Amino acid sequence: MSADPRRAIPSTDRLLALPAVQAASTRLAPHVIRGVITDVQNDARYGEVSPGEVAATVSQRLEALQPTRLSPVLNATGVIIHTNLGRAPLSEAARNALVTAAGYVDLELDLRDGKRSRRGTWAKAALLAQARDAEDALIVNNGAAALSLATTALSVARGTPAVIISRGELVEIGAGFRLPDLIESMGVQLAEVGTTNRTYLDDYRGAITDWTGAILKVHPSNYWIGGFNAAVETKQLADLAHDHGLPLIVDVGSGLFTSDHVLPGEPTIAAALRDGADVVLASGDKLLGGPQAGILLGKTRVIEQLARHPLARAFRADKFTLAALEATLNSPDTPVQHALHVDTAELHTRSLRIANALGLAVVAHEGRVGGGGGAGVPLAGWAISLDERFAHPLRNGRPAILPRVADGRCLVDLRCVPVADDDAILQRLEAILQEDAA
C-alpha cells in the first residue's frame, strides 16, 4: 500500500518559518497569516494543491495579500459619483489631510493655551467661508444622519413631533432606502400633503396644527416629475413656516454650493439659505466632492439646538471626515468638478489615441453625474467601444477597470479616469485583446 500523499503536506511550524511568511509578518497580523496557511493546507488535503506546491502557494498568496481587501478601481463608466465605487474620489489635498489625521492631531485642543477646544472648528470655518449666507454650521457622519437629526430635534419641541412634507418628495434612494422610513423610525410623524405630481402652498397651510414641529422640503435627487406638475418654492414655504413660528428644513441633497451651468436645475445651498431656510442639509461626498458627511448650515439658534440634541453625539463626524472635508473646501478643485467640466474635445483626443493604437472604435457616449445629482442631465462625451465579453477581464485585472456594459458593448469612458492612467488603460486593453486573439 502506497503512503498517503497528504502526509507530505508541510506542517504549520515549517510554513511559518518560510522567508516569505516572515516578510509578510511585518504587514499582516498573525491570525491572517495562519488563516492563509490553513487554507492552503486544506486545499492540499483535497487534492487542489500538491504537497510539493504548498510552500510556494503560501508564499504567493501572502505576497499578493494586503491588510485591506479593497481594490483600487479605474472608473471608466462615465458616471462621476458612482455609489458602488465609493462615490466622490478625493482631491490630493483631501488625501493628504487623511494622512495627517491618521496621527495625533489637535482635534479638540487649542495648542496656544493647551486647553480643550471645540471639535471640527476649522472644518466649520471652511464651510461658512463657502456659505456666506449661513450663520452657523454642523457636520455629522452622513446625509441620512443630518436629516434624522434635523427632523427629530426641531420637531420634538412641540410634544408629539410632526413634520409636513409633500407626497412628491417621499423619495426612495439606492438599495431600497426610503427617506420617510428613516424619519418615522426616529418617532417623528409625517403629515403628507398634496399629490405625487402637484402640491400647493394651501396644502401645507391646511396641514399646520398645534403639533406641527417643522416643514420639510426635499430635493427628489435621482428622479424628476415632468408634465402636469406643481411644487412650492422654498421662499414661499419659508414665509409660511415663519408666519406660524415653525422652522423650515431644506434638504438639497448633492451639496452644490452655487449654481453650475452644467446642472441648471440642481438646487444650491446658497439659494436655499437666501430664500429663508432655517437649516439646509447636504451630503459631502457628492457634488461637493469630499468625504461622506452630512452638512447642516443655517441660523445660529437652529444649529445650536441641533448640536445640543443627544443624536448629535451619536452622529458625530470623526477626525478623518473633518480633515478631508476642510481640505476639500479649501483646495481649488476636486476630481468630481474636473470630471463634470471635462473638455469634450480633449476627451475625444484621449479616447482616439488609445482606440487607434488598438484598432478600436470611438463612439459618442453620454456620461452621468450619479449619486442622485443632476438626475436626467446627459453629459456629452466619448467612449472606446469593444464587445461586452471584454468587460470581465477588464474588471478582474490589475489595475481593475470598470467599464459600462450596454447593448452588447463594453464602453470605456475616460471622463473619470485621470490622464496619468491613460497608458494603464491602453496596456490593459492591449493585453486582453492579445489574450483573446491567442
Residue pairs with C-beta under 8 A, 6 or more apart in sequence:
5 50
5 51
6 44
6 45
6 51
8 51
8 52
9 41
9 44
9 45
9 51
9 54
10 41
10 51
10 54
10 55
12 34
12 37
12 38
12 41
14 55
15 21
15 37
15 40
15 41
15 54
15 55
15 58
16 33
16 34
16 37
18 55
18 58
18 59
20 58
20 59
20 62
20 63
21 33
21 37
21 58
21 59
21 62
24 33
24 62
24 63
24 65
25 33
27 66
27 67
28 62
28 65
28 67
29 67
32 65
32 67
33 62
36 58
36 61
36 62
36 65
37 58
39 61
40 49
40 54
40 57
40 58
40 61
41 54
43 49
43 57
44 50
44 51
44 53
44 54
49 57
71 400
72 399
72 400
73 85
73 399
73 400
73 401
73 402
74 399
74 400
74 401
74 402
74 417
74 421
74 424
74 425
75 82
75 85
75 89
75 402
75 416
75 417
76 394
76 401
76 402
76 403
76 404
76 411
76 412
76 413
76 414
76 416
76 417
76 425
77 402
77 403
77 404
77 413
77 416
78 365
78 366
78 367
78 368
78 379
78 381
78 383
78 404
78 411
78 413
78 415
78 416
79 367
79 368
79 369
79 370
79 404
79 416
80 336
80 339
80 340
80 367
80 368
80 369
80 370
80 371
80 379
80 415
80 416
81 87
81 88
81 254
81 285
81 286
81 287
81 336
81 369
81 370
81 371
81 372
81 373
82 370
82 371
82 402
82 416
83 174
83 370
83 371
85 402
87 285
87 286
87 292
87 371
88 285
88 286
88 288
88 289
88 290
88 291
88 334
88 335
88 336
88 371
89 335
89 336
89 416
90 98
90 289
90 290
90 291
90 324
90 328
90 334
90 335
91 289
91 327
91 328
91 331
91 333
91 334
91 335
92 331
93 327
93 328
93 330
93 331
94 290
94 291
94 323
94 324
94 325
94 327
94 328
94 331
94 334
95 324
96 327
97 323
97 324
97 326
97 327
98 320
98 323
98 324
100 323
101 319
101 320
101 322
101 323
101 324
102 320
105 319
105 323
106 117
107 119
107 120
107 319
107 322
108 116
108 117
108 118
108 119
109 115
109 116
109 117
110 116
110 117
119 316
119 322
120 139
120 317
120 322
122 322
122 326
123 139
123 317
123 322
123 323
123 325
123 326
123 329
124 136
124 137
124 138
124 139
126 325
126 326
126 329
126 330
127 134
127 137
127 139
127 295
127 297
127 325
127 329
128 134
128 136
128 137
128 297
129 329
130 257
130 329
131 137
131 257
131 269
131 270
131 273
131 297
132 270
133 270
133 273
133 274
134 269
134 273
134 280
134 297
134 298
135 298
135 299
135 300
135 303
136 297
136 298
136 299
136 300
136 302
136 303
136 304
137 295
137 296
137 297
137 303
138 295
138 296
138 303
138 306
138 307
138 312
139 284
139 293
139 294
139 295
139 296
139 317
139 321
139 322
139 325
140 146
140 149
140 293
140 294
140 296
140 312
140 315
140 316
140 317
141 292
141 293
141 294
141 315
141 316
141 317
141 318
141 321
142 283
142 292
142 293
142 294
142 315
143 251
143 253
143 281
143 282
143 283
143 294
144 177
144 182
144 294
145 294
145 311
145 315
146 251
146 281
146 282
146 294
146 295
146 296
146 315
147 179
147 182
147 183
147 251
147 281
147 294
148 182
148 183
148 185
148 186
148 311
148 315
149 294
149 296
149 306
149 309
149 311
149 312
149 315
150 214
150 249
150 279
150 281
150 296
150 306
151 161
151 163
151 183
151 186
151 188
151 214
151 216
151 249
152 161
152 186
152 187
152 188
152 309
152 311
153 305
153 306
153 309
153 311
153 312
154 213
154 214
154 247
154 249
154 278
154 279
154 302
154 305
154 306
155 161
155 162
155 163
155 188
155 212
155 213
155 214
156 187
156 188
156 213
157 213
158 210
158 211
158 212
158 213
159 211
160 189
160 211
161 187
161 188
161 189
161 211
161 213
162 188
162 189
162 190
162 191
162 209
162 211
162 212
162 213
163 183
163 188
163 189
163 190
163 191
163 212
163 213
163 214
163 215
163 216
163 249
164 190
164 191
164 193
164 204
164 207
164 208
164 212
164 214
164 215
164 216
165 180
165 190
165 191
165 192
165 193
165 215
165 216
165 217
165 218
166 192
166 193
166 194
166 199
166 203
166 204
166 217
166 231
166 232
167 192
167 193
167 194
167 195
167 196
167 199
168 194
168 195
168 196
168 197
168 198
168 199
168 220
168 225
168 229
168 231
169 179
169 216
169 217
169 218
169 219
169 220
170 178
170 179
170 180
170 190
170 192
171 178
171 179
171 218
171 220
171 221
171 222
171 223
172 178
172 179
173 179
173 221
173 222
173 372
174 222
179 218
180 190
183 190
184 190
186 311
188 213
189 211
191 207
191 209
191 212
193 199
193 203
193 204
193 206
193 207
194 200
194 203
196 225
197 225
197 227
197 228
197 229
197 230
198 228
198 229
198 230
198 231
199 230
199 231
199 232
200 230
200 232
201 232
201 236
201 237
201 240
204 215
204 232
204 237
204 240
205 240
208 244
208 246
212 244
212 246
213 246
214 241
214 246
214 247
214 248
214 249
215 237
215 240
215 241
215 246
215 247
215 248
215 249
216 248
216 249
216 250
216 251
217 232
217 234
217 237
217 248
217 249
217 250
217 251
217 277
218 251
218 253
219 251
219 252
219 253
219 254
219 267
220 375
221 253
221 254
221 372
221 373
221 375
222 372
222 375
223 375
224 265
224 375
224 376
233 275
234 248
234 250
234 271
234 272
234 275
234 276
234 277
235 275
235 276
237 248
238 248
238 275
238 276
238 277
238 278
239 276
241 247
241 248
241 278
242 248
242 276
247 278
247 279
247 302
248 276
248 277
248 278
248 279
249 277
249 278
249 279
249 281
250 267
250 272
250 277
250 279
250 280
250 281
251 280
251 281
251 282
252 267
252 268
252 269
252 272
252 280
252 281
252 282
253 267
253 282
253 283
253 286
253 372
253 373
254 266
254 282
254 283
254 286
254 287
254 288
254 369
254 371
254 372
254 373
254 374
255 269
255 282
255 283
255 284
255 286
255 287
255 288
255 290
255 295
256 263
256 266
256 267
256 268
256 269
256 282
256 287
256 288
256 373
257 268
257 269
257 270
257 288
258 268
258 269
258 270
259 266
259 268
259 270
259 271
260 266
260 287
260 340
262 340
262 341
262 374
262 377
262 379
263 287
263 340
263 369
263 373
263 374
263 377
265 374
265 377
266 287
266 373
266 374
269 280
269 282
269 297
272 280
273 280
273 297
273 298
277 298
278 298
278 299
278 302
279 296
279 297
279 298
279 299
279 302
279 303
279 306
280 296
280 297
280 298
281 294
281 295
281 296
282 288
282 294
282 295
282 297
283 292
283 293
283 294
283 295
283 371
284 290
284 291
284 292
284 293
284 294
284 295
284 321
284 325
284 328
285 291
285 292
285 293
285 371
286 336
286 371
286 372
286 373
287 336
287 340
287 369
287 373
288 295
288 328
288 329
288 334
288 336
289 328
289 334
289 335
289 336
289 337
290 324
290 325
290 328
290 329
290 334
291 320
291 321
291 324
291 325
291 328
292 321
293 317
293 321
293 325
294 315
294 317
296 303
296 306
297 303
306 312
317 325
328 334
335 416
335 418
339 367
339 415
339 416
340 369
340 379
342 381
342 415
344 380
344 381
344 382
347 381
347 382
347 414
347 415
348 362
348 382
350 414
350 419
350 422
351 362
351 382
351 383
351 384
351 412
351 414
352 362
353 422
353 426
354 360
354 384
354 412
354 414
354 422
354 425
354 426
354 429
355 361
355 362
355 384
357 426
357 430
358 426
358 429
358 430
358 433
360 384
360 385
360 386
360 429
361 384
361 385
362 382
362 383
362 384
362 385
363 382
363 383
363 385
363 411
364 380
364 381
364 382
364 383
365 381
365 382
365 383
365 404
365 411
365 413
366 378
366 379
366 380
366 381
367 378
367 379
367 380
367 381
367 413
367 415
367 416
368 374
368 377
368 378
368 379
369 375
369 377
369 379
379 415
381 413
381 415
382 413
382 414
383 404
383 411
383 412
383 413
383 414
384 411
384 412
384 413
384 414
384 429
385 409
385 410
385 411
385 412
386 403
386 409
386 410
386 411
386 412
386 429
387 408
387 409
387 410
388 405
388 408
388 409
388 410
389 410
389 436
390 403
390 410
390 429
390 432
390 433
390 436
391 403
391 405
391 410
393 432
393 435
394 400
394 401
394 402
394 403
394 410
394 412
394 428
394 429
394 432
395 401
395 402
395 403
397 428
397 431
397 432
399 421
399 424
399 428
401 412
401 425
401 428
403 410
403 411
403 412
403 413
404 410
404 411
404 413
405 411
412 425
412 429
414 422
414 425
417 425
